Amino acid sequence: MFTVSGAGKDSIIGTQLGYGMKIREMFGRGRPLFSFEFFPAKTPEGERQLFQTLAELKGLGPDFVSVTYGAGGSARGKSVEWVERIGREVGLEAMAHLTCADSSRYDLEITLQKLQGKTQNILALRGDPPRGQKRFEPAPGGFSHANELVAFIRERFGDTFCLGGAAYPEGHPESDSLQSDLANLRLKVEAGLDFLITQLFFDNQHYFRFVERLERMGVGVPVVAGIMPVTNAAQVWRFTKMCGASIPASLLSDLEKAGEDESAVLQVGVEYATGQVEELLAQGAPGIHFYTLNKSPASRRVLENLKRAGVQRRGQ
Ligand code: FAD
């Protein structure tokens, strides 16, 4: 276990007590959670790389990992299988993402039945419109918004699953305003969410203001911060364009200076994310969710940096 000194209270990261546990129970331990997000591998080479990444990151003791569902064209059909394999073969609690895209209520119920016994944790999402389309169209007999999926899971499966949902500190790209997005987010939480994970952001002030607004609205669930250490300048442009996250001028200028030099870009991304996570933990964020893109070096280096900057193994 690691303790983060200078975080106000003695916060601890890095246990593997989470396997087979509901995430909402993990928040009660008085230290921030940390987790890694993966997408299901499609090819034998991708599978080899994913297992290697999982093995490397398991050593850092994440509380849980999560497996995306059809995100960015990834293999949706393989999500349930990967959730099961990560639990059985790697020994980590794998939260399953689930979206309403292309699924009727019946399809969703079948997938949820398959997930029973494989995970206790689901990230309940609407899903993005298919590439090239602006609007999300529900499948016949399906749902238009994540709050309907959350209500459906609670109605059919009661408390079998701990449920997380997505949150957008800079507003969801389809929303007219952050105000209306927050009102919709409240509906989703009231439908039965236990916690939220944010879209990636590079400016912590967006997160702090967002959490403050939720608190003022009486929405009291933990809001885990989604962090993506930049490893590739072109990729970050693509993601931020897609999800609407802004890039602060200082990060932009450092990335420009790094130019085409991949290791310099990685260095910039790791240093920047380290600073973000340090500040988030110091201000009491209940958890950090790393978007790994199935690679370990960046997240690993951020955690190593944190350790060097005052994070010590408990009992050492
Ligand atoms: P919703 O909560 O339904 O919100 C979507 C939009 O509709 C928002 O603008 C909201 O304000 C509005 N809205 C919500 N409820 C209502 C309502 N009742 N009436 C009117 N308007 C409403 N996508 C994938 O395909 N697979 C993944 O695995 C995946 N993982 C993700 C993980 C995280 C942590 C995050 C942050 C996002 C993830 N996404 C994933 C992307 C997500 O599917 C998209 O951002 C999607 O566009 C919105 O999903 P949502 O669950 O937030 O939708």
Boltz pocket constraint, residues with backbone or C-beta under 6 A from the ligand:
constraints:
  - pocket:
      binder: B
      contacts: [[A, 67], [A, 68], [A, 69], [A, 70], [A, 71], [A, 72], [A, 97], [A, 98], [A, 99], [A, 123], [A, 124], [A, 125], [A, 126], [A, 127], [A, 128], [A, 129], [A, 144], [A, 145], [A, 146], [A, 147], [A, 165], [A, 166], [A, 167], [A, 172], [A, 173], [A, 174], [A, 175], [A, 180], [A, 181], [A, 182], [A, 184], [A, 185], [A, 187], [A, 188], [A, 197], [A, 198], [A, 199], [A, 200], [A, 226]]
      max_distance: 6.0
